[in-house]
Amino acid sequence: MVMRKTLIFVFAAAALLLQACGGTDAAAAIQTGIAQTLQIAQLQTAAAGGGQAASATPEPGLPSDTPLPSDTPTPAFTSTSSIPYVSVSTNTNCRTGPAVFYDWVTTVNVGEQVEVLKTFSFDYAVVRNPHGSGECWLWLQYANQQNFSGYNLPQATQPPTPTYTPTSQVYIWEATWSIKVMSGSTWTGTGSFSESGDAISGSFTLNPGGLNYTFTGTLNDSHQEAHGNWTLQGGGSGTFDWRIKSGNTNQIIGNLSSGSYEFCAAKNGASLPDPCEWP
C-alpha cells in the first residue's frame, strides 16, 4: 500500500513539473503510467487476499448468482387433506340405506367426526361406521356440510328396498305410554294408544299446562311406523311421525309437526329414549 502511494505521488509530481515546463506529451505518458500502476496494485492486493477486483459483492454466504432471500419466490400452500369428514348438530341415525324404512345401524352423535366414503344426494351420504365395522347411510339434515363434490368420491348405489313379510298381528302400540316432548322446553305425561288393523288412535296429556291431545293415524306395513294428525283441546293441530325404536318394542321415537317438536315414549317400565327425535 505504501509503495503504491509513493509511486502515484512521484508520477503525479513529475507530471505537474513537465506540464509547467510545456511538456504535454511527457505528462500524458506519466498519466498512463499512473493508471497502469493503480491496476497492477489492485490485482496484487486481490491476489494477496486483501480484497476483490471491482465487482458486485454477493450476499455473505451466497454465491454471486444466487438471488437474495427477498427475491426468492414463496411456495404456494397446498392442502394435504383429501379425506372429507362430516359432523352433525343433532344426534342422527345412520342406516343401511337412504330412507327411514332401512334398518338402523348406529347413531352419529354430536361432536363426532365421521369419514365420508361415498356421495349420493344432498340428503344422504355413505360414511364409515364410527362405532363398528363397515359403513352406513347418514341423513345430512343436521350435517355441517352436504356437498362433497370437491373430493372426487365414488357415487353410492341405493340398496334394494327392504321387503316386509307379514306375520301374525302383534299389537305393539296398544298400551299406556310414558311420554316426553321437547322443543327448548320439556313436557312430560302419559298417553293411551289403540290399534285397529292399520289404524292407530289415542290421546295423551302433557305437563306443565295440562295439555290434552287426541290423534289418529295409519301404520305402515310392518306396523313399525305411525303417521297422522294430532289436535290440541282448546285449539291447535299438527302432524306426527313416530316409529318403534329398532331393537326395543317398548320405546317410541319421533316428532310432532314435521320435526318442530321431539317426541318419545316408553312402556312396560322401559326408560325414555335419548334422543327422542326421529328420523
Contacts in CASP RR format, 6 or more apart in sequence:
PFRMAT RR
TARGET T0000
AUTHOR 0000-0000-0000
METHOD contacts of the structure
MODEL  1
MVMRKTLIFVFAAAALLLQACGGTDAAAAIQTGIAQTLQIAQLQTAAAGG
GQAASATPEPGLPSDTPLPSDTPTPAFTSTSSIPYVSVSTNTNCRTGPAV
FYDWVTTVNVGEQVEVLKTFSFDYAVVRNPHGSGECWLWLQYANQQNFSG
YNLPQATQPPTPTYTPTSQVYIWEATWSIKVMSGSTWTGTGSFSESGDAI
SGSFTLNPGGLNYTFTGTLNDSHQEAHGNWTLQGGGSGTFDWRIKSGNTN
QIIGNLSSGSYEFCAAKNGASLPDPCEWP
1 45 0 8 1.000
3 41 0 8 1.000
4 37 0 8 1.000
4 38 0 8 1.000
4 41 0 8 1.000
7 34 0 8 1.000
7 37 0 8 1.000
8 34 0 8 1.000
8 37 0 8 1.000
8 38 0 8 1.000
11 30 0 8 1.000
11 31 0 8 1.000
11 33 0 8 1.000
11 34 0 8 1.000
11 37 0 8 1.000
12 30 0 8 1.000
12 34 0 8 1.000
14 30 0 8 1.000
15 26 0 8 1.000
15 27 0 8 1.000
15 30 0 8 1.000
15 31 0 8 1.000
15 34 0 8 1.000
18 26 0 8 1.000
18 27 0 8 1.000
18 30 0 8 1.000
19 27 0 8 1.000
42 53 0 8 1.000
42 54 0 8 1.000
43 53 0 8 1.000
45 51 0 8 1.000
46 52 0 8 1.000
46 53 0 8 1.000
55 64 0 8 1.000
56 64 0 8 1.000
58 64 0 8 1.000
58 66 0 8 1.000
59 66 0 8 1.000
59 68 0 8 1.000
59 69 0 8 1.000
62 68 0 8 1.000
82 151 0 8 1.000
83 115 0 8 1.000
83 151 0 8 1.000
84 115 0 8 1.000
84 116 0 8 1.000
84 148 0 8 1.000
84 151 0 8 1.000
84 153 0 8 1.000
85 113 0 8 1.000
85 114 0 8 1.000
85 115 0 8 1.000
85 116 0 8 1.000
86 113 0 8 1.000
86 114 0 8 1.000
86 116 0 8 1.000
86 125 0 8 1.000
86 127 0 8 1.000
86 138 0 8 1.000
86 140 0 8 1.000
86 143 0 8 1.000
86 144 0 8 1.000
86 145 0 8 1.000
87 110 0 8 1.000
87 111 0 8 1.000
87 112 0 8 1.000
87 113 0 8 1.000
87 114 0 8 1.000
87 143 0 8 1.000
87 144 0 8 1.000
88 108 0 8 1.000
88 109 0 8 1.000
88 110 0 8 1.000
88 111 0 8 1.000
88 112 0 8 1.000
88 138 0 8 1.000
88 142 0 8 1.000
88 143 0 8 1.000
88 144 0 8 1.000
89 110 0 8 1.000
89 142 0 8 1.000
89 144 0 8 1.000
90 110 0 8 1.000
90 142 0 8 1.000
90 275 0 8 1.000
90 277 0 8 1.000
91 107 0 8 1.000
91 108 0 8 1.000
91 109 0 8 1.000
91 110 0 8 1.000
91 275 0 8 1.000
91 277 0 8 1.000
92 107 0 8 1.000
92 108 0 8 1.000
92 138 0 8 1.000
92 139 0 8 1.000
92 141 0 8 1.000
92 142 0 8 1.000
92 143 0 8 1.000
93 104 0 8 1.000
93 106 0 8 1.000
93 107 0 8 1.000
93 108 0 8 1.000
93 139 0 8 1.000
93 278 0 8 1.000
93 279 0 8 1.000
94 104 0 8 1.000
94 105 0 8 1.000
94 106 0 8 1.000
94 107 0 8 1.000
94 108 0 8 1.000
94 127 0 8 1.000
94 129 0 8 1.000
94 136 0 8 1.000
94 137 0 8 1.000
94 138 0 8 1.000
94 139 0 8 1.000
95 102 0 8 1.000
95 103 0 8 1.000
95 104 0 8 1.000
95 105 0 8 1.000
95 136 0 8 1.000
95 137 0 8 1.000
95 139 0 8 1.000
96 102 0 8 1.000
96 103 0 8 1.000
96 105 0 8 1.000
96 136 0 8 1.000
96 137 0 8 1.000
96 159 0 8 1.000
97 124 0 8 1.000
97 136 0 8 1.000
97 137 0 8 1.000
97 158 0 8 1.000
97 159 0 8 1.000
98 120 0 8 1.000
98 121 0 8 1.000
98 123 0 8 1.000
98 124 0 8 1.000
98 137 0 8 1.000
98 158 0 8 1.000
100 225 0 8 1.000
100 243 0 8 1.000
100 278 0 8 1.000
100 279 0 8 1.000
101 161 0 8 1.000
101 162 0 8 1.000
101 220 0 8 1.000
101 225 0 8 1.000
102 137 0 8 1.000
102 159 0 8 1.000
102 162 0 8 1.000
103 162 0 8 1.000
103 246 0 8 1.000
104 246 0 8 1.000
105 129 0 8 1.000
105 136 0 8 1.000
106 129 0 8 1.000
106 130 0 8 1.000
106 131 0 8 1.000
106 132 0 8 1.000
106 136 0 8 1.000
107 275 0 8 1.000
108 114 0 8 1.000
108 127 0 8 1.000
108 130 0 8 1.000
108 138 0 8 1.000
112 130 0 8 1.000
114 127 0 8 1.000
114 128 0 8 1.000
114 130 0 8 1.000
114 138 0 8 1.000
115 127 0 8 1.000
115 128 0 8 1.000
116 125 0 8 1.000
116 126 0 8 1.000
116 127 0 8 1.000
116 148 0 8 1.000
116 151 0 8 1.000
116 153 0 8 1.000
117 125 0 8 1.000
117 126 0 8 1.000
117 127 0 8 1.000
117 128 0 8 1.000
117 135 0 8 1.000
117 153 0 8 1.000
117 154 0 8 1.000
118 125 0 8 1.000
118 126 0 8 1.000
118 135 0 8 1.000
118 153 0 8 1.000
118 154 0 8 1.000
118 155 0 8 1.000
118 156 0 8 1.000
119 125 0 8 1.000
119 126 0 8 1.000
119 148 0 8 1.000
119 149 0 8 1.000
119 153 0 8 1.000
119 154 0 8 1.000
119 155 0 8 1.000
119 156 0 8 1.000
120 126 0 8 1.000
120 137 0 8 1.000
120 155 0 8 1.000
120 156 0 8 1.000
120 158 0 8 1.000
122 140 0 8 1.000
122 146 0 8 1.000
122 147 0 8 1.000
123 139 0 8 1.000
123 140 0 8 1.000
123 141 0 8 1.000
123 146 0 8 1.000
124 137 0 8 1.000
124 138 0 8 1.000
124 139 0 8 1.000
124 140 0 8 1.000
125 137 0 8 1.000
125 138 0 8 1.000
125 140 0 8 1.000
125 143 0 8 1.000
125 146 0 8 1.000
125 148 0 8 1.000
125 156 0 8 1.000
126 135 0 8 1.000
126 136 0 8 1.000
126 137 0 8 1.000
126 138 0 8 1.000
126 156 0 8 1.000
127 135 0 8 1.000
127 136 0 8 1.000
127 137 0 8 1.000
127 138 0 8 1.000
128 134 0 8 1.000
128 135 0 8 1.000
129 135 0 8 1.000
129 136 0 8 1.000
137 156 0 8 1.000
139 279 0 8 1.000
140 146 0 8 1.000
164 221 0 8 1.000
164 222 0 8 1.000
166 221 0 8 1.000
169 197 0 8 1.000
169 223 0 8 1.000
170 223 0 8 1.000
171 195 0 8 1.000
172 195 0 8 1.000
172 223 0 8 1.000
172 224 0 8 1.000
172 244 0 8 1.000
172 249 0 8 1.000
173 193 0 8 1.000
173 194 0 8 1.000
173 195 0 8 1.000
173 200 0 8 1.000
173 219 0 8 1.000
173 223 0 8 1.000
173 226 0 8 1.000
173 244 0 8 1.000
174 193 0 8 1.000
174 194 0 8 1.000
174 195 0 8 1.000
175 192 0 8 1.000
175 193 0 8 1.000
175 267 0 8 1.000
175 268 0 8 1.000
176 190 0 8 1.000
176 191 0 8 1.000
176 192 0 8 1.000
176 193 0 8 1.000
176 267 0 8 1.000
177 190 0 8 1.000
177 191 0 8 1.000
177 192 0 8 1.000
177 193 0 8 1.000
177 204 0 8 1.000
177 252 0 8 1.000
177 265 0 8 1.000
177 266 0 8 1.000
177 267 0 8 1.000
178 188 0 8 1.000
178 189 0 8 1.000
178 190 0 8 1.000
178 265 0 8 1.000
178 266 0 8 1.000
178 267 0 8 1.000
178 269 0 8 1.000
178 272 0 8 1.000
179 188 0 8 1.000
179 189 0 8 1.000
179 190 0 8 1.000
179 191 0 8 1.000
179 204 0 8 1.000
179 206 0 8 1.000
179 263 0 8 1.000
179 264 0 8 1.000
179 265 0 8 1.000
180 186 0 8 1.000
180 187 0 8 1.000
180 188 0 8 1.000
180 189 0 8 1.000
180 262 0 8 1.000
180 263 0 8 1.000
180 264 0 8 1.000
180 265 0 8 1.000
180 272 0 8 1.000
180 276 0 8 1.000
181 187 0 8 1.000
181 188 0 8 1.000
181 206 0 8 1.000
181 256 0 8 1.000
181 261 0 8 1.000
181 262 0 8 1.000
181 263 0 8 1.000
181 276 0 8 1.000
182 261 0 8 1.000
182 262 0 8 1.000
182 276 0 8 1.000
183 260 0 8 1.000
183 261 0 8 1.000
183 262 0 8 1.000
187 206 0 8 1.000
187 207 0 8 1.000
187 208 0 8 1.000
187 209 0 8 1.000
187 211 0 8 1.000
188 206 0 8 1.000
188 207 0 8 1.000
189 204 0 8 1.000
189 205 0 8 1.000
189 206 0 8 1.000
189 207 0 8 1.000
190 204 0 8 1.000
190 205 0 8 1.000
191 202 0 8 1.000
191 203 0 8 1.000
191 204 0 8 1.000
191 205 0 8 1.000
191 265 0 8 1.000
192 202 0 8 1.000
192 203 0 8 1.000
192 204 0 8 1.000
193 200 0 8 1.000
193 201 0 8 1.000
193 202 0 8 1.000
194 200 0 8 1.000
194 201 0 8 1.000
194 202 0 8 1.000
195 219 0 8 1.000
195 223 0 8 1.000
197 219 0 8 1.000
198 218 0 8 1.000
198 219 0 8 1.000
198 223 0 8 1.000
199 216 0 8 1.000
199 217 0 8 1.000
199 218 0 8 1.000
199 219 0 8 1.000
200 215 0 8 1.000
200 216 0 8 1.000
200 217 0 8 1.000
200 218 0 8 1.000
200 219 0 8 1.000
200 226 0 8 1.000
201 214 0 8 1.000
201 215 0 8 1.000
201 216 0 8 1.000
201 217 0 8 1.000
202 214 0 8 1.000
202 215 0 8 1.000
202 216 0 8 1.000
203 212 0 8 1.000
203 213 0 8 1.000
203 214 0 8 1.000
203 215 0 8 1.000
204 212 0 8 1.000
204 213 0 8 1.000
204 215 0 8 1.000
205 211 0 8 1.000
205 212 0 8 1.000
205 213 0 8 1.000
206 213 0 8 1.000
211 232 0 8 1.000
211 233 0 8 1.000
212 232 0 8 1.000
212 233 0 8 1.000
213 230 0 8 1.000
213 231 0 8 1.000
213 232 0 8 1.000
213 233 0 8 1.000
214 230 0 8 1.000
214 231 0 8 1.000
214 233 0 8 1.000
215 228 0 8 1.000
215 229 0 8 1.000
215 230 0 8 1.000
215 231 0 8 1.000
215 240 0 8 1.000
216 228 0 8 1.000
216 229 0 8 1.000
217 226 0 8 1.000
217 227 0 8 1.000
217 228 0 8 1.000
217 229 0 8 1.000
218 226 0 8 1.000
218 227 0 8 1.000
218 228 0 8 1.000
219 225 0 8 1.000
219 226 0 8 1.000
220 226 0 8 1.000
220 227 0 8 1.000
224 243 0 8 1.000
224 244 0 8 1.000
225 241 0 8 1.000
225 242 0 8 1.000
225 243 0 8 1.000
225 244 0 8 1.000
226 240 0 8 1.000
226 241 0 8 1.000
226 242 0 8 1.000
226 243 0 8 1.000
227 239 0 8 1.000
227 240 0 8 1.000
227 241 0 8 1.000
227 242 0 8 1.000
228 239 0 8 1.000
228 240 0 8 1.000
228 241 0 8 1.000
229 237 0 8 1.000
229 238 0 8 1.000
229 239 0 8 1.000
229 240 0 8 1.000
230 237 0 8 1.000
230 238 0 8 1.000
230 239 0 8 1.000
230 240 0 8 1.000
230 256 0 8 1.000
231 237 0 8 1.000
231 238 0 8 1.000
238 256 0 8 1.000
238 257 0 8 1.000
239 256 0 8 1.000
239 257 0 8 1.000
239 258 0 8 1.000
240 254 0 8 1.000
240 255 0 8 1.000
240 256 0 8 1.000
240 257 0 8 1.000
240 263 0 8 1.000
241 254 0 8 1.000
241 255 0 8 1.000
241 258 0 8 1.000
241 259 0 8 1.000
241 278 0 8 1.000
241 279 0 8 1.000
242 252 0 8 1.000
242 253 0 8 1.000
242 254 0 8 1.000
242 255 0 8 1.000
242 263 0 8 1.000
242 265 0 8 1.000
242 278 0 8 1.000
243 252 0 8 1.000
243 253 0 8 1.000
243 254 0 8 1.000
243 278 0 8 1.000
243 279 0 8 1.000
244 251 0 8 1.000
244 252 0 8 1.000
245 251 0 8 1.000
245 252 0 8 1.000
245 253 0 8 1.000
245 273 0 8 1.000
248 270 0 8 1.000
250 266 0 8 1.000
250 267 0 8 1.000
250 268 0 8 1.000
250 269 0 8 1.000
250 270 0 8 1.000
251 264 0 8 1.000
251 265 0 8 1.000
251 266 0 8 1.000
251 270 0 8 1.000
251 271 0 8 1.000
251 272 0 8 1.000
251 273 0 8 1.000
252 263 0 8 1.000
252 264 0 8 1.000
252 265 0 8 1.000
252 266 0 8 1.000
252 273 0 8 1.000
253 263 0 8 1.000
253 264 0 8 1.000
253 273 0 8 1.000
253 275 0 8 1.000
253 276 0 8 1.000
253 277 0 8 1.000
253 278 0 8 1.000
254 262 0 8 1.000
254 263 0 8 1.000
254 264 0 8 1.000
254 276 0 8 1.000
254 277 0 8 1.000
254 278 0 8 1.000
254 279 0 8 1.000
255 261 0 8 1.000
255 262 0 8 1.000
255 263 0 8 1.000
255 276 0 8 1.000
255 277 0 8 1.000
255 278 0 8 1.000
256 263 0 8 1.000
259 277 0 8 1.000
262 275 0 8 1.000
262 276 0 8 1.000
262 277 0 8 1.000
263 276 0 8 1.000
263 277 0 8 1.000
264 272 0 8 1.000
264 273 0 8 1.000
264 274 0 8 1.000
264 275 0 8 1.000
264 276 0 8 1.000
264 277 0 8 1.000
265 272 0 8 1.000
266 272 0 8 1.000
266 273 0 8 1.000
END
